[in-house]
Amino acid sequence: MKKITLTLFTLGAFIFTAQAQENKTIKEVSTVKRVVKKEGSQVIVKEVENVEKEKGTVIVAGTEEENQFFREDSTKEDDQNVLVDEVSIDEENEALVVAEKKRQEEEMIKSQAEAKAKVEAERKILEQQAKDRLDALEKNRKKLEKRSKGTGKLKKKRKNN
């Protein structure tokens, strides 16, 4: 029994001393990026955690020399974890957008009414000008048709077929 215990103890000490020559290195950099994007009344919040891990082992020769040459075996891993991904509606902004649309619609209706009134006024002015021109033409035609007392009536020429 003593021999078995002594053998296991010696074997355990040998394993632990061999492992002492290998030093493990773990380097982990974690970055959290939060993006808030507003599209109209929607607010999109997205948080992404970027984790860069570098795991390595420093391997040293098993001799008893000082300042030994060592080498490092390492692996890099990049992980992205989405922590928050939510879409919400900003009610205050939604109310402002609705109010702005309503104001623009009222303004458009008002400007259409003003444009119609302006067009109607211009149409009346043009009709009055056309009527005045016709009256002036009629007066001028009567003036030209009026002959003095000794001249005969104008005869219209007829085309001979």
Stockholm file with secondary structure:
# STOCKHOLM 1.0

chainA/1-161         MKKITLTLFTLGAFIFTAQAQENKTIKEVSTVKRVVKKEGSQVIVKEVENVEKEKGTVIVAGTEEENQFFREDSTKEDDQNVLVDEVSIDEENEALVVAEKKRQEEEMIKSQAEAKAKVEAERKILEQQAKDRLDALEKNRKKLEKRSKGTGKLKKKRKNN
#=GR chainA/1-161 SS CHHHHHHHHHHHHHHHHHHHTEEEEEEEEEEEEEEEEEETTEEEEEEEEEEEEEEEEEEECSSCCSSCCEEEEEEEEEEEEEEEEEEEECHHHHHHHHHHHHHHHHHHHHHHHHHHHHHHHHHHHHHHHHHHHHHHHHHHHHHHHCCCTTSCCCCCCCCCC
#=GC SS_cons         CHHHHHHHHHHHHHHHHHHHTEEEEEEEEEEEEEEEEEETTEEEEEEEEEEEEEEEEEEECSSCCSSCCEEEEEEEEEEEEEEEEEEEECHHHHHHHHHHHHHHHHHHHHHHHHHHHHHHHHHHHHHHHHHHHHHHHHHHHHHHHCCCTTSCCCCCCCCCC
//
